[in-house]
Amino acid sequence: MALEHALLVSLTERAGSGYELARRFDKSIGFFWRATHQQIYRVLKRMEESGWLSSETVAQESRPDKKVYSVNEAGRAELARWIAAPTDTSMPRNELGVKIRAAAYGDIGALCDEVARHREQHNQRLELFRLIEKRDFGGSPPDGQSPAPDQLSGAPLHQYLVLRAGIRVESGFVEWCDEVLQALQPRATAQHADPKKGETQR
């Protein structure tokens, strides 16, 4: 996926200026696709030059005029083409996984600290996603499946399904970190007491 397609999705949902789009991007698609505000501004200009976007200058009281972008027919055609195209299913890079693979050759305690740091970051994002679910879709009951997808339609359904993916991914990563820490922390203690005993064979 190119940044252009992520921006097409966001602008299809609601037209906006570069500033508004960058702020909105941070709170939605930005969870899945990272981009700086400067990148967004540059790509918006390129998309308009490519004929995918139309723009309108809107006057603002006590502030400079703003340029509001919207997706035109060519942009919607490109979005439809991209949606129908095959998606890359290759596994993303996981540096932490490679480090764990090499745990026998390093300081396992330091590695456990790094795993715990990753766990905390992913748990914070999980809590944020659950707050969004509660705010926008009525909360998370014990089974974590409310509202049922058949109660939604259109854009709210599509947004909810992506949010649920984020919740499942982050929840799974937190559980994996817990599993790693449970397995490695006793070995870290042993390695600290006696580095030779703490080593494990490949």
N, C-alpha and C positions, 0 to 999 in steps of 0.2 A: 504494500500500500504506500502510495506517495502522500505527502502532506496535502497536496491538492485535493485528494479524494476525501480526506478527513474534513477539510474546510468546506467542500461541497456539501457534505452531510450536514454540518452545522448550519450553513447558510440556507440550506433547503428547509430546515426546521424554522429558521427565523432570520430575516435580513438584518444586517447591522454594519456598523462602521468597523474599521480595523481594530480600534481600541475595544469596542464592545465585544467583538468576536474573540479577541485575545483573552479578555476576562472570562467570557463564557466558556471558552475552550479549556481554560485552566480548571474549571469546575465540572467538566463533563468528559468530553472526548480526550482531554489531556490526561486522564487517568490511564488511558490505553495507548496514547500516542504523544510523545514529548515534542514540544516545539517552543522556542523562545518567541517573545513578542516580535522581535526583529525579523525572525524567519517568517512569521505569519504575514507581516506587512510586505515583505519581498515577494512571497508567493502569491498574495492577493493581486499585486500589480501584474505579475506574470500571468495569472489566470485571466485577468481582464484583457490583457494583450492577446491571449489565446482565444478570446471570444467566448469564454465560459461564463463570465459575469457581466452584469450591467451595473452601473453605479449612478447615484444621484447625489448632488451636493445639497445638503440641508443646512439652512441657516440656524444658528443658535444664539440666543440672547446672552450677551456678555461673554461669549466664548467664540473662538474661531469656528468657521463653518466646518461641518464634518461630511465625509464621503461615505454614503451608505451603499453597501454592496448587496446584490441579490443574484440568484442563479437564473440564468436565462435558458432558452430552449436548448442551445448547444451544450450548456453545462449539465442540464438534466439528462441529455443523451449520453454524455460522457459518464455520468454517475450510473446510469442504467447499464452501460457497457461494462464498467468496472465491477458492479455488483454481480453480473453474470459470469465474469472471468474467474478461472480457477484461483484459489487462495493458496499461498505457500504454507505447507503443513510441516516444514522442517522444524526440529526442536531449536528453540532459541538458545543462545549462549548462556551457560550457567557457571560463572567463575567459582561460586561458592561450592558447587558440586565437585568441581575439579580439585579444589583445595581439600575437601573431605576425602576424596579418593586418595590423596597424598598424605593423609593425616599421620601415617606411621613415620614419616620423614621430617616432621616438624614438631612444634610445641602444641600439643593437643589442648592444653588449657587456653592458650591464646586463640586457637581455632574455635573453642567453645564460646569464648567471649564474642567472637565475630558472628557465630551462629545466633547467639542471643541478641546481638544488635540487629541482625536481619529480622529475627522473630518480632522484635519490638516494632520495627518499622512496618512490617506487614500487618501486625495486629492493630496498629493505629489506623492503617488504611481500611482494614476490615471493619473496625468500629465506625469509621466515617461512612462507609458504604451502608452499614446497617442503619445509621441515622438518616441517610438519604432515603432508604427504603421506608423507614417509619414516617418520614416527613411527606414523601410523595405518593406512597402506596398503602398507607394505613397500618404500618407496623409489622413486626416480625413475631409471630406466635411461636410457641415451643417447637413446632415442626418446621419452622422457617419457610413455609410455603404459602404465605398470604401476600397479596391476593392470588388466587388461582389464575393462571394465564387465560382461562376461558372467560374470566370476568373483565378482561381488557381487550381492546382492539386498536388498530392503527398505530400511530406513533407512541402512545403510552405503553402499548404491549411491547413494541420493539425496544424501547428504552428500558423497560422492566427486565426483559430477557437478558440484555447486556449487563444490567446491574447485577442480576442473579449470577451471571458468569463471573463477575468481579468478586462477589461474595464467596462463591465456591472456590475460586482460585486462591484468594487470600486465606480463606479458612484452611484449605488443604496445605498451603505453604506453612502456616503457623503450626499445624499438626505435625508436619514433617520435621520442622525445627525442634519441636518437643521430642520427637522420636530420636533425632540425632543427638540431642543433648542427653537424653536418658541413656543412650548407648555409650557416648564418649566421655561423659563427666567422670565416671569411675576410673576410666583409663587415664584421664588427665591427672587424677589424684595419685594413681599408681606411678605415673611417669614423673610426677613432681617428687615423690618419695624416693624413687629409684629409676632414673631414666632408662636403664636397660630393661627392667621389668615392665615398664610402661609401653615399650615398643610392641607392635604387632607385625606379624609377617604379612607380606602381600598375598 
